[in-house]
Amino acid sequence: MNTLDVAAAAWLGLGGLMWMGGLASAVRRVTANTWRVTPDDPATPLDDLVSIVIPARDEVHNIGAAVASALAQDHRHVEVVVLDDGSTDGTGGVLAAIDDPRLRVITGGGGPLPDGWLGKPWACERAGRAARGRWLLFIDADVRLAPEAVSRAVAYAAREGADLVSGFGEMVVGSLGERLIQPAVGGMILAANPLAEVNDPEKPKKALANGQFLLFAPGVWHALGGHGAVAGDVVDDVAFARRIKESGRVLRLVHMQRLYACRMYQSGADAWRGWRKNLFVGIHRSWGLLGLIVLASLGAVIGPYAVVLAALLGVVPGWWGALAAVSVFGQQGLRAYLDTVFHQPRLMGQLLHLPGNVLVLGIFVDSAIATTRGKARWKGRVVG
């Protein structure tokens, strides 16, 4: 065996072990069914007022359904506070047509932001300060809550003694571009952030939350300084999770696919632009980490597929292809697991896994360039 064969055996063998280990870990998580909240869990016995806070900027196609789902909670005492953040697309008209005393609409925005603030945290700050509930639930305008979402999440927080509960909802996708990008990004985030570590108070640096659903226990949001604590953070949800753990408070990040659904973007182009503002910031603007991600993607994700193809064409020895096939099998198994968790069609997931990961690698590079040049934009505002 020559030096090249030894290097190939080490690379492909370690990759296969890594992917098969990840698949085995995923199977254990499925059978253990941990870190999950569902409508079948007990509802909260508490009668506290819960404020559902929704920032909305140009959300005419989303805001009506988001508010309707928030008002349809089986928890008796809810209010919905919406901050119409300078919308110009008719969002205000949709809100004005909703006749329910539990809904309060605050208008404002559109002008220059205060120094040090990004748009979404500023909108959440104003809406949160106006909320009257003991519990504060911040959701995005593209979220659709199940009727049991508030009562089950509050009950879970009370049982766990959690100061912040966040979760992954059902992933809704429509276009081919979304199907390529969204599951690949979701898989990358979950792979880098095992929930057992995120929820471990002994690992304060492993912090993650999902801004689609942020439930703060009584007094916690105010004690942290509201969204002022994350005023300039593009990835404000992760910043909140970090502050929760650093302050010695309890974070819980869980699967709650049956408690809410979210279609984050309406097209593949929107998904690219949306993740472009987040991905490089999410790795702390580190070019070193970006380099490692590129190498890992090429070596551990994309590379094994290329080796299998090369072996089939007779370009490399067959045993190289056999070793690479172990990695491919592990990747496809993990993708099937993810698609099951997020209720996505598994056959399509198998077909889109490789091109989706290639696209995400491209978004990472684009995110680094756009963020560094100050050209990452979202809804008319420069971010990053």
C-alpha positions, 0 to 999 in steps of 0.5 A, a space after each residue: 500500500 503506497 502513501 496515497 492509499 494510506 492517506 485515503 484509507 485514513 481519510 475515508 475510514 475516519 469519515 465513515 466512523 464519524 458519520 456512522 457514529 452520528 447515525 447511531 447517536 441519532 437512533 438513540 435520540 429517537 428511541 430516548 425521545 428526550 428534549 421534546 414537548 408535544 400537545 400530549 404533555 400536561 397543560 400548565 395549571 398556572 393561570 398567568 397572563 402570557 404575552 405573545 409578542 410579534 415583531 412585524 415588518 412588511 408581513 402582509 402575507 403572514 401576520 393575519 395567520 400568525 395573530 389568529 394562531 396566537 389568539 386561538 390558544 387553549 391557555 385562557 389568559 393570553 394577549 398578543 402584542 404586535 409591533 408594526 415596524 414601519 411596514 409599507 405593504 399593508 400589514 397595518 391594514 390586516 391588523 386593523 381588521 382583526 377585532 379582538 380585545 386581546 390584540 394590541 398593535 403598536 406602530 412605529 419604525 421606518 426611520 433611523 434606528 437608535 445607535 447600537 440597535 438593529 431592527 428586529 431587537 428594537 422592534 422586540 424591545 418596544 413590544 416587550 416593554 408594552 406587554 403586560 404578561 408575566 410570561 413573555 413569548 416572542 415569536 416571528 410573524 411567519 410562525 403558526 402556533 398550535 392551540 396547545 403551544 403556550 400551555 404546554 411550553 409554560 408547563 414544561 418551563 415550570 417543571 424544568 425550572 427553565 428561565 428560557 424555553 426555545 424550540 425547533 418547530 415543523 419546517 415548512 418549505 415550498 419551492 425547490 430552493 427552500 427544499 435544498 437549503 433549509 434542511 441542509 442548514 437545519 442539519 448543520 445547526 443540529 449537528 454542531 449543537 447537540 441538545 444534551 450539550 446546549 441544555 447542560 448548565 456545565 457547558 456555558 459556551 454551548 448556547 443556542 436558541 431559535 428566535 422563532 419561539 423564545 419563552 421567558 419565565 416571569 421577570 427573566 427578560 426584564 432582568 436581562 435588560 430586555 432586548 437591549 442586552 442583544 441590541 446589536 446582535 444579528 443572531 439575537 436568539 443565540 446571544 440571549 441563550 449565551 446570556 442565559 447560561 452565562 448568568 447561571 440561569 436555565 436554558 432549555 432548547 427542545 423539539 416542538 414540531 407539533 406545537 408550531 410550524 414556520 415557513 421562514 422564506 418564500 423562495 430559495 433566493 429569500 433563503 439565500 439572502 436570509 442565511 447570508 446575514 446570519 451564517 458568518 456572524 454565527 461563527 463569530 466572523 471568524 475566517 479561520 472557522 470558515 476555512 475549517 468549515 470549507 475543508 470539512 464540507 469538502 472532505 467529509 460531506 462532498 468528498 465521499 460522493 466524489 470518491 464513490 463516483 470516481 470508483 465507479 468510473 474506475 479512476 480510483 481503486 474499488 476499495 476507496 469507493 467502498 470506504 467512501 460508501 460508508 460515509 455516504 450511507 451515514 450521511 443519507 441515514 442522518 438526512 432521513 432522520 432529520 427529514 423524519 423529525 421535520 416532517 419532510 419527504 424522505 426520498 426527496 431529501 436523499 436526492 437533494 442532500 448533496 446539492 443542498 450542502 454544496 449550496 450552503 457552502 456557497 452561502 457561507 462564503 457569500 455571507 463572509 464576503 457580504 458581512 465583511 463589506 457591510 452589504 448583508 441586507 434584510 428588509 431594506 436594512 443593512 445588518 451584520 
